[in-house]
Amino acid sequence: MIVLDTHVLLWADNDERELGRKARALLERQWASGGVAACAMSFWEVALLQARGRIELTARVGEWRAELLAAGLLELPVDGAVGIRAVELTGLPEDPADRLIVACALENGAALLTADDKLLAWPHALVRHDARA
């Protein structure tokens, strides 16, 4: 399973050029097997970006989320275990959303697809894929 960082979720949904050829192929393979997920925190981030006018979606964020889930995207919850793990991670940037997304991937034994250089460089065993590749 792979967990999409929030920006990758948006890139994939909009078929953006930023999503690299290898990353796109990985995403398609995982999608075909039902192994593409997003942390629930990503929907909070997208809702916040939409509310602040920083992104435009084709629908309200709730409808957008429902469409993605109906198409096969898995939503991973932020529960107590994820919250505690997010706090306990060392050497990770302090951005709460990033920490929760990483903790969500770790708690679910998933890889992370991201283009965030700080997350890609983080010295940890978490399997990561560069979304730009």
C-alpha positions as CSV (number, residue, x, y, z in Angstrom):
1,M,0.0,0.0,0.0
2,I,1.1,3.6,-0.6
3,V,-0.1,6.7,1.2
4,L,-0.3,9.8,-0.9
5,D,1.0,13.0,0.6
6,T,-1.6,15.8,0.2
7,H,0.0,17.5,-2.7
8,V,0.4,14.2,-4.5
9,L,-3.3,13.4,-4.0
10,L,-4.1,16.7,-5.7
11,W,-1.5,16.1,-8.5
12,A,-2.9,12.7,-9.2
13,D,-6.5,13.8,-9.2
14,N,-5.7,16.7,-11.6
15,D,-3.3,14.6,-13.7
16,E,-0.6,17.2,-13.1
17,R,2.8,17.2,-14.9
18,E,4.6,17.4,-11.5
19,L,3.8,13.7,-11.0
20,G,6.7,11.9,-12.5
21,R,6.6,8.9,-14.9
22,K,7.8,6.3,-12.4
23,A,5.5,7.7,-9.6
24,R,2.5,7.7,-12.0
25,A,3.3,4.0,-12.9
26,L,3.6,3.1,-9.2
27,L,0.3,4.8,-8.5
28,E,-1.5,3.0,-11.4
29,R,-0.2,-0.4,-10.3
30,Q,-1.2,0.2,-6.7
31,W,-4.6,1.6,-7.7
32,A,-5.3,-1.5,-9.7
33,S,-4.7,-3.6,-6.6
34,G,-6.7,-1.4,-4.3
35,G,-3.5,-0.2,-2.5
36,V,-3.7,3.6,-2.7
37,A,-4.6,5.5,0.4
38,A,-4.7,9.0,1.9
39,C,-4.5,9.9,5.5
40,A,-7.8,11.5,6.7
41,M,-5.6,14.5,7.6
42,S,-5.1,15.2,3.9
43,F,-8.8,15.9,3.5
44,W,-8.5,18.5,6.3
45,E,-5.6,20.1,4.5
46,V,-7.4,20.2,1.2
47,A,-10.5,21.7,2.9
48,L,-8.4,24.3,4.6
49,L,-6.6,25.2,1.3
50,Q,-10.0,25.4,-0.5
51,A,-11.5,27.6,2.2
52,R,-8.6,30.0,2.0
53,G,-8.8,30.2,-1.7
54,R,-5.4,28.7,-2.3
55,I,-6.7,25.8,-4.5
56,E,-9.8,25.3,-6.7
57,L,-11.5,21.9,-6.9
58,T,-14.2,20.9,-9.4
59,A,-16.6,20.4,-6.4
60,R,-16.9,21.1,-2.7
61,V,-14.2,19.2,-0.8
62,G,-16.8,16.8,0.7
63,E,-18.1,15.8,-2.7
64,W,-14.5,15.6,-4.0
65,R,-13.6,13.3,-1.2
66,A,-16.7,11.1,-1.8
67,E,-15.8,10.8,-5.5
68,L,-12.2,9.7,-4.7
69,L,-13.4,7.1,-2.1
70,A,-16.0,5.8,-4.5
71,A,-13.3,5.4,-7.2
72,G,-11.3,3.2,-4.8
73,L,-9.1,5.5,-2.7
74,L,-8.7,4.2,0.8
75,E,-9.0,6.7,3.7
76,L,-6.8,5.9,6.7
77,P,-8.1,7.3,10.0
78,V,-6.1,9.5,12.4
79,D,-6.7,7.6,15.7
80,G,-5.0,7.7,19.0
81,A,-2.2,5.4,17.9
82,V,-1.4,7.6,14.9
83,G,-1.6,10.8,17.0
84,I,0.8,9.4,19.6
85,R,3.2,8.1,17.0
86,A,3.2,11.5,15.2
87,V,4.4,13.1,18.4
88,E,7.1,10.5,19.1
89,L,8.7,10.7,15.6
90,T,12.2,12.3,15.9
91,G,14.0,14.4,13.3
92,L,10.8,15.1,11.4
93,P,9.7,18.7,10.6
94,E,7.2,20.1,13.1
95,D,4.4,20.5,10.6
96,P,1.5,18.6,12.3
97,A,-0.1,17.5,9.0
98,D,3.2,16.1,7.7
99,R,3.8,14.3,11.0
100,L,0.3,12.8,11.0
101,I,0.5,11.6,7.4
102,V,3.9,10.0,8.1
103,A,2.6,8.4,11.3
104,C,-0.5,7.2,9.3
105,A,1.8,5.5,6.8
106,L,3.9,3.9,9.5
107,E,1.0,2.6,11.5
108,N,-0.5,1.0,8.4
109,G,2.8,-0.5,7.2
110,A,2.6,1.6,4.0
111,A,5.0,3.5,1.8
112,L,4.7,7.2,1.3
113,L,4.5,8.9,-2.1
114,T,5.7,12.5,-1.6
115,A,7.7,15.3,-3.3
116,D,8.5,16.9,0.1
117,D,12.3,17.1,0.3
118,K,12.3,17.2,4.1
119,L,10.2,14.0,4.2
120,L,12.3,12.3,1.6
121,A,15.5,13.1,3.4
122,W,14.3,12.1,6.8
123,P,16.6,9.4,8.2
124,H,14.1,6.7,8.9
125,A,13.3,3.2,7.6
126,L,9.9,4.4,6.2
127,V,9.7,3.4,2.5
128,R,9.3,6.6,0.5
129,H,8.9,7.3,-3.2
130,D,9.7,10.7,-4.8
131,A,6.5,11.7,-6.6
132,R,8.6,13.8,-9.1
133,A,10.5,10.8,-10.4
